[in-house]
Amino acid sequence: MNKIRILGLLLLLTGLIIMYIYNNSGLDFISGILIGAGLIWTITGQIKLRKDGR
């Protein structure tokens, strides 16, 4: 696993922990962003977009 996938797993776990521990609607948005970013980075393993303009 590369560093981006490990970071994605950490973000995913952090978002899930925040969602279940804190019962606050303000933190649901932040935990959703963390879960989404962690899921995408875990699956793709990259941050950069294509350089050919697509």
The first five atom37 places (N, CA, C, CB, O) and aatype in JSON, in Angstrom:
{
  "aatype": [12, 2, 11, 9, 1, 9, 10, 7, 10, 10, 10, 10, 10, 16, 7, 10, 9, 9, 12, 18, 9, 18, 2, 2, 15, 7, 10, 3, 13, 9, 15, 7, 9, 10, 9, 7, 0, 7, 10, 9, 17, 16, 9, 16, 7, 5, 9, 11, 10, 1, 11, 3, 7, 1],
  "atom_mask": [
    [1, 1, 1, 1, 1],
    [1, 1, 1, 1, 1],
    [1, 1, 1, 1, 1],
    [1, 1, 1, 1, 1],
    [1, 1, 1, 1, 1],
    [1, 1, 1, 1, 1],
    [1, 1, 1, 1, 1],
    [1, 1, 1, 0, 1],
    [1, 1, 1, 1, 1],
    [1, 1, 1, 1, 1],
    [1, 1, 1, 1, 1],
    [1, 1, 1, 1, 1],
    [1, 1, 1, 1, 1],
    [1, 1, 1, 1, 1],
    [1, 1, 1, 0, 1],
    [1, 1, 1, 1, 1],
    [1, 1, 1, 1, 1],
    [1, 1, 1, 1, 1],
    [1, 1, 1, 1, 1],
    [1, 1, 1, 1, 1],
    [1, 1, 1, 1, 1],
    [1, 1, 1, 1, 1],
    [1, 1, 1, 1, 1],
    [1, 1, 1, 1, 1],
    [1, 1, 1, 1, 1],
    [1, 1, 1, 0, 1],
    [1, 1, 1, 1, 1],
    [1, 1, 1, 1, 1],
    [1, 1, 1, 1, 1],
    [1, 1, 1, 1, 1],
    [1, 1, 1, 1, 1],
    [1, 1, 1, 0, 1],
    [1, 1, 1, 1, 1],
    [1, 1, 1, 1, 1],
    [1, 1, 1, 1, 1],
    [1, 1, 1, 0, 1],
    [1, 1, 1, 1, 1],
    [1, 1, 1, 0, 1],
    [1, 1, 1, 1, 1],
    [1, 1, 1, 1, 1],
    [1, 1, 1, 1, 1],
    [1, 1, 1, 1, 1],
    [1, 1, 1, 1, 1],
    [1, 1, 1, 1, 1],
    [1, 1, 1, 0, 1],
    [1, 1, 1, 1, 1],
    [1, 1, 1, 1, 1],
    [1, 1, 1, 1, 1],
    [1, 1, 1, 1, 1],
    [1, 1, 1, 1, 1],
    [1, 1, 1, 1, 1],
    [1, 1, 1, 1, 1],
    [1, 1, 1, 0, 1],
    [1, 1, 1, 1, 1]
  ],
  "atom_positions": [
    [[0.83, -1.19, 0.0], [0.0, 0.0, 0.0], [0.88, 1.25, 0.0], [-0.95, 0.0, 1.21], [1.9, 1.31, 0.68]],
    [[0.45, 2.22, -0.77], [1.21, 3.47, -0.77], [0.69, 4.41, 0.32], [1.13, 4.15, -2.14], [-0.29, 4.11, 1.01]],
    [[1.35, 5.54, 0.45], [1.04, 6.47, 1.55], [-0.35, 7.07, 1.42], [2.07, 7.57, 1.6], [-1.01, 7.33, 2.42]],
    [[-0.8, 7.29, 0.19], [-2.11, 7.9, -0.02], [-3.21, 6.94, 0.42], [-2.3, 8.29, -1.51], [-4.2, 7.38, 1.01]],
    [[-3.07, 5.67, 0.14], [-4.09, 4.69, 0.57], [-4.12, 4.55, 2.08], [-3.82, 3.33, -0.07], [-5.19, 4.39, 2.67]],
    [[-2.97, 4.6, 2.71], [-2.94, 4.55, 4.18], [-3.6, 5.79, 4.76], [-1.48, 4.43, 4.69], [-4.36, 5.7, 5.72]],
    [[-3.32, 6.96, 4.18], [-3.97, 8.19, 4.6], [-5.49, 8.1, 4.38], [-3.39, 9.39, 3.83], [-6.26, 8.58, 5.21]],
    [[-5.91, 7.49, 3.28], [-7.33, 7.3, 3.03], [-7.99, 6.43, 4.07], [0.0, 0.0, 0.0], [-9.1, 6.72, 4.52]],
    [[-7.33, 5.37, 4.47], [-7.87, 4.5, 5.52], [-7.97, 5.25, 6.86], [-7.01, 3.25, 5.68], [-8.94, 5.09, 7.59]],
    [[-6.96, 6.05, 7.16], [-6.99, 6.83, 8.4], [-8.13, 7.85, 8.39], [-5.65, 7.54, 8.63], [-8.81, 8.03, 9.39]],
    [[-8.33, 8.52, 7.25], [-9.43, 9.47, 7.15], [-10.78, 8.78, 7.26], [-9.35, 10.23, 5.83], [-11.69, 9.29, 7.91]],
    [[-10.9, 7.62, 6.65], [-12.14, 6.85, 6.71], [-12.46, 6.44, 8.14], [-12.04, 5.62, 5.82], [-13.59, 6.6, 8.6]],
    [[-11.48, 5.91, 8.84], [-11.69, 5.51, 10.22], [-11.97, 6.7, 11.13], [-10.49, 4.74, 10.73], [-12.81, 6.61, 12.03]],
    [[-11.26, 7.81, 10.91], [-11.5, 9.01, 11.72], [-12.91, 9.53, 11.51], [-10.48, 10.09, 11.37], [-13.58, 9.91, 12.47]],
    [[-13.36, 9.56, 10.27], [-14.72, 10.02, 9.99], [-15.78, 9.13, 10.62], [0.0, 0.0, 0.0], [-16.78, 9.62, 11.13]],
    [[-15.56, 7.83, 10.58], [-16.52, 6.91, 11.21], [-16.53, 7.06, 12.73], [-16.18, 5.47, 10.83], [-17.6, 7.01, 13.35]],
    [[-15.38, 7.23, 13.31], [-15.3, 7.4, 14.77], [-15.99, 8.69, 15.19], [-13.83, 7.39, 15.25], [-16.73, 8.71, 16.16]],
    [[-15.73, 9.78, 14.45], [-16.38, 11.06, 14.77], [-17.89, 10.94, 14.64], [-15.86, 12.19, 13.86], [-18.63, 11.49, 15.46]],
    [[-18.36, 10.23, 13.62], [-19.79, 10.11, 13.39], [-20.48, 9.34, 14.51], [-20.05, 9.43, 12.05], [-21.6, 9.68, 14.89]],
    [[-19.83, 8.31, 15.04], [-20.48, 7.49, 16.06], [-20.27, 8.0, 17.49], [-19.97, 6.1, 15.97], [-21.11, 7.74, 18.35]],
    [[-19.19, 8.7, 17.74], [-18.94, 9.17, 19.11], [-19.71, 10.44, 19.4], [-17.45, 9.41, 19.33], [-20.37, 10.55, 20.44]],
    [[-19.64, 11.42, 18.49], [-20.26, 12.71, 18.73], [-21.64, 12.75, 18.07], [-19.38, 13.86, 18.21], [-21.77, 12.41, 16.89]],
    [[-22.64, 13.17, 18.81], [-23.99, 13.26, 18.3], [-24.32, 14.74, 18.09], [-25.02, 12.59, 19.26], [-25.12, 15.33, 18.82]],
    [[-23.69, 15.32, 17.07], [-23.86, 16.74, 16.79], [-24.02, 16.9, 15.29], [-22.65, 17.57, 17.33], [-23.22, 16.37, 14.52]],
    [[-25.04, 17.63, 14.86], [-25.3, 17.75, 13.43], [-24.22, 18.56, 12.72], [-26.66, 18.38, 13.2], [-24.04, 18.41, 11.51]],
    [[-23.52, 19.42, 13.43], [-22.44, 20.18, 12.82], [-21.27, 19.31, 12.44], [0.0, 0.0, 0.0], [-20.57, 19.6, 11.46]],
    [[-21.03, 18.27, 13.19], [-19.9, 17.38, 12.9], [-20.26, 16.31, 11.88], [-19.43, 16.72, 14.18], [-19.36, 15.64, 11.36]],
    [[-21.53, 16.13, 11.57], [-21.91, 15.15, 10.56], [-21.39, 15.53, 9.18], [-23.43, 15.0, 10.52], [-20.99, 14.67, 8.4]],
    [[-21.39, 16.83, 8.89], [-20.89, 17.3, 7.61], [-19.39, 17.03, 7.49], [-21.17, 18.8, 7.44], [-18.93, 16.55, 6.45]],
    [[-18.65, 17.32, 8.54], [-17.2, 17.1, 8.52], [-16.87, 15.61, 8.44], [-16.54, 17.71, 9.79], [-15.98, 15.21, 7.7]],
    [[-17.6, 14.8, 9.19], [-17.34, 13.37, 9.13], [-17.71, 12.81, 7.76], [-18.13, 12.63, 10.23], [-17.06, 11.88, 7.28]],
    [[-18.73, 13.35, 7.12], [-19.08, 12.92, 5.77], [-17.99, 13.25, 4.76], [0.0, 0.0, 0.0], [-17.7, 12.45, 3.86]],
    [[-17.39, 14.44, 4.91], [-16.29, 14.81, 4.02], [-15.09, 13.9, 4.25], [-15.88, 16.28, 4.24], [-14.46, 13.46, 3.29]],
    [[-14.78, 13.62, 5.51], [-13.65, 12.73, 5.81], [-13.89, 11.33, 5.27], [-13.4, 12.67, 7.32], [-12.97, 10.71, 4.72]],
    [[-15.09, 10.81, 5.43], [-15.41, 9.48, 4.94], [-15.33, 9.43, 3.42], [-16.81, 9.05, 5.42], [-14.79, 8.48, 2.85]],
    [[-15.87, 10.45, 2.76], [-15.83, 10.49, 1.3], [-14.42, 10.58, 0.75], [0.0, 0.0, 0.0], [-14.06, 9.85, -0.18]],
    [[-13.61, 11.47, 1.32], [-12.23, 11.6, 0.86], [-11.43, 10.34, 1.16], [-11.57, 12.82, 1.52], [-10.64, 9.89, 0.33]],
    [[-11.65, 9.76, 2.33], [-10.94, 8.53, 2.68], [-11.3, 7.37, 1.77], [0.0, 0.0, 0.0], [-10.44, 6.58, 1.39]],
    [[-12.57, 7.27, 1.41], [-13.01, 6.2, 0.52], [-12.41, 6.37, -0.87], [-14.54, 6.18, 0.44], [-11.94, 5.4, -1.47]],
    [[-12.43, 7.59, -1.38], [-11.86, 7.84, -2.71], [-10.37, 7.58, -2.73], [-12.15, 9.28, -3.16], [-9.86, 6.94, -3.65]],
    [[-9.64, 8.08, -1.72], [-8.2, 7.88, -1.69], [-7.83, 6.42, -1.45], [-7.57, 8.75, -0.63], [-6.79, 5.97, -1.92]],
    [[-8.65, 5.68, -0.72], [-8.36, 4.27, -0.5], [-8.55, 3.48, -1.79], [-9.26, 3.7, 0.6], [-7.77, 2.57, -2.08]],
    [[-9.55, 3.82, -2.56], [-9.81, 3.09, -3.81], [-8.81, 3.47, -4.89], [-11.23, 3.37, -4.29], [-8.22, 2.59, -5.52]],
    [[-8.6, 4.78, -5.12], [-7.75, 5.19, -6.23], [-6.27, 5.17, -5.89], [-8.14, 6.56, -6.69], [-5.46, 4.75, -6.72]],
    [[-5.91, 5.62, -4.71], [-4.51, 5.64, -4.32], [-3.72, 6.78, -4.93], [0.0, 0.0, 0.0], [-2.49, 6.73, -4.95]],
    [[-4.42, 7.81, -5.42], [-3.72, 8.95, -6.01], [-4.5, 10.23, -5.75], [-3.51, 8.75, -7.5], [-5.7, 10.21, -5.51]],
    [[-3.78, 11.34, -5.82], [-4.4, 12.64, -5.62], [-4.43, 13.42, -6.93], [-3.66, 13.44, -4.55], [-5.39, 14.14, -7.2]],
    [[-3.4, 13.28, -7.75], [-3.25, 14.07, -8.96], [-4.31, 13.7, -10.01], [-1.85, 13.86, -9.55], [-4.77, 12.56, -10.1]],
    [[-4.68, 14.72, -10.77], [-5.53, 14.51, -11.93], [-4.65, 14.23, -13.14], [-6.45, 15.73, -12.19], [-3.43, 14.37, -13.08]],
    [[-5.28, 13.85, -14.22], [-4.49, 13.59, -15.44], [-3.89, 14.88, -15.95], [-5.36, 12.94, -16.53], [-4.48, 15.95, -15.82]],
    [[-2.7, 14.77, -16.54], [-2.01, 15.95, -17.05], [-2.37, 16.24, -18.51], [-0.51, 15.78, -16.92], [-1.99, 17.29, -19.03]],
    [[-3.08, 15.36, -19.16], [-3.41, 15.57, -20.57], [-4.67, 16.41, -20.77], [-3.57, 14.24, -21.27], [-5.13, 16.54, -21.9]],
    [[-5.23, 16.97, -19.71], [-6.34, 17.89, -19.83], [-7.72, 17.25, -19.74], [0.0, 0.0, 0.0], [-8.72, 17.94, -19.89]],
    [[-7.8, 16.0, -19.51], [-9.1, 15.34, -19.39], [-9.62, 15.4, -18.0], [-9.02, 13.9, -19.83], [-10.71, 14.9, -17.72]]
  ]
}
